Amino acid sequence: MNKNWLLLILGGLLEIVWALTLKLSDSFTIQPYGIITLVFIILSFYLFSLAMKNLPAGIAYSAYCGIGAVGSVLFGWIFLGETLSLGQGICVCLMISGLIGLKYLGDE
């Protein structure tokens, strides 16, 4: 796995953090979570921007958003007690297979 994909994956993982802390911030009314959200948004987008220098824009953006989406669903389900139906779980698995395909079926 090359450096650009590692940056992209790390940026996507940080997207999960900011998405969850945004929820916990209660629309930025709980300041510590709001501050954490802003810090992780900046870090996440910075890593994403570094990865985009050498990856195709569409693939990079799709993978970045997919990592954040899948991770947010799973962490919300596991740690925040959010519901996840069987159908939604199947769709998350399909998203994971799409992310794997974006990485390993490309020219990189």
N, C-alpha and C positions, 0 to 999 in steps of 0.2 A: 504494500500500500504506500503510495507516495505522500509527500508532505502536504500537498494541496488537499487531498482527501482527508488526511488527519486533521488539518485545520477546519475543514468543512464539518466533519463529525463533531469535533470539539465545540465549534460554534453552535451546531444543532443541539448538543447536550446542554449548553448554557441557555439556549432558547427554552428548554424545558424548565430550567430553574426560574427564569424570569416570568414565564407564563404562570407557574404555580405561585410564585410570590406575588404576582399581580392579583391573583384571586385572593390570596391571604391578606393583601393590603386593603381589601374592601374599598376599592376605587380610590386608593391612595389616602384613605382616612386613618390607617394604622401606619404611622411614619416609618418605623424600622423596616417593615416589609416593602413599603414604597421606595425607600432608599436602595434596598437590595435589588429591587426590580430594575431601577434605573441603571445601577452599576452593571448588572448582568445583561441588560439590553445593549449597552455600549460595548461591553466585552464580546458579546455574541456577534453583533454586527461587524465589529472590527475583524474578528477571526474569519467571518464569512467573506468580508471584502478582500482579505488576503488570499483566500482560497479561490475567489472569482478571477484573480489575475491570470490564472493558467488553466481554468476549467471552463467548459462551455456554459454560458449564462443560464440557459434553460435547464440543463442537467444539474448544475450547482444549486440553483434556486429550488428546484423540485426536491432534491435530496435534503437540503437544509430545512425546508418546510415540512417534509415528510418525517424527518427525525424528530423535529419539535412536536409535530402532531401526534405521532405514535407514542413518544415518550410522555407527553402531557396526558394522553388518555390513560396510559398504563399507570403512571404515578398518581393521577387523580383517583383511579379505581383502587389502587393499593393503599395509598396513604391518606386520601381525603374522603374515602368511603363513597365515592361517586359510583353510580350504577353503570354496568356494562352488560348489555344483553348478549345472547349468543350470536345474533346477527351482527352486532357491532364488533364483537370479538373476531368473527370471521373476516370482517372488513379490515380490521387492524392487521390481521395476518396477511391479507392481500396487499396492504400498504407496505408491510415489511418485505414481502417478496418483490414488490416494485422497487423498493430501495436497493435491495441486493442486485436486482437486474440493472438498475442505473449505474451501479459501480462496476459490476463484473461483465456486463455485456457491451460495454463501450470500447472505444479505441485506446483508452488510457492504459 
